[in-house]
């Protein structure tokens, strides 16, 4: 074993859904800087990723994808697999709750509930299912994205007197994602596919961070006393997608500044 290269992704073909988003963009950067060719599957691919290393930047490929549509996913994964018919790693970053973030369990209608469930576990389920044929017997890896709220409930006091809220369908969908990860780890092990999840804590978007009251409350909930930033996720994602974790499957890594540990 060459330990100096155990975190390398050199020559690997990776697929990142939601790779143009706030968190996904940094994951893509980390993967290409570690040698991977990354196919970004996103509904909006206009927001291209710029890097100082133009050679690395050239290894980012964009495919517009509707993760709510199985045929769209099939087409995109077939394109990513290419002539070799092979995908080495899959990262399911994408999620879509639709509009109405202030909706609570008291007044959420059936349509919005289903929108959030499909936009979390639905997106992940369809993508994983369609990726399996390209990952069999390939020492491939899948990393699904859970959430702080996959393992615990949001504290309403954090959101009080702010324009933000955490909806019940988001937490339910992410909890389902973590369980789905364990299921897949068990059933896909026979193909040599390792499946894990990473659950971010408080990683508010830059626009949300402008509300200092909310940002400070999120930071206060953690042991490290700060919110998470996109680069804080990169190490865990590379670890689970590389040979450094070749005997790791079925786990959920919390990247939350210690929030769920106390």
C-alpha angles and dihedrals in degrees: 000000000000101000093188088068101036092109093045121122093187112156095002123134110224131186120204119186114207089019093150092059131099095270099025095059093063092047089054091050092050093050097049092046087056092053106267128135103228127204110200113208110194139145090231113039097168091096096079121191116244121202135180089231101070093186090058090044089056089062091066113096123188127212122176109231138180104210090193089066121069094202091054091051092048092052094047095048091047089054092048093048090053125178092330090057090220138129118182101188138014125197115190102203099146123105134161126192096171120220130325106064091172092064113120134195088265097061107018112125126218095256095054092044090054092045091059095043092050092043091058116028093014093058091046096046095051094045094048093045093052094043096056097084090058094048105048118124089357103108083246127171136214123196117189123194117239125169146231084258092056088075103028142019125262116255107239089208089068091061099038114125093006130103091244137091140165112237124221094235091057094056092041092050093048092047087053089050092056092049091045087054091057091047092052092046088057098044099038097047089091087066093049091251116143116206125193138153136223119209115202120207121209108346102154118187117256091255091054091049089066087076096080094187091059094040092052092049091052091049092049091058092063132078091229093053098232143082122256124261127205094256089059089071099050098080095054092047094050091046093054092044097049138065088264087084100036092133095044123097137142096028133127114215115205113217097182110120089258095299096136093043094073 
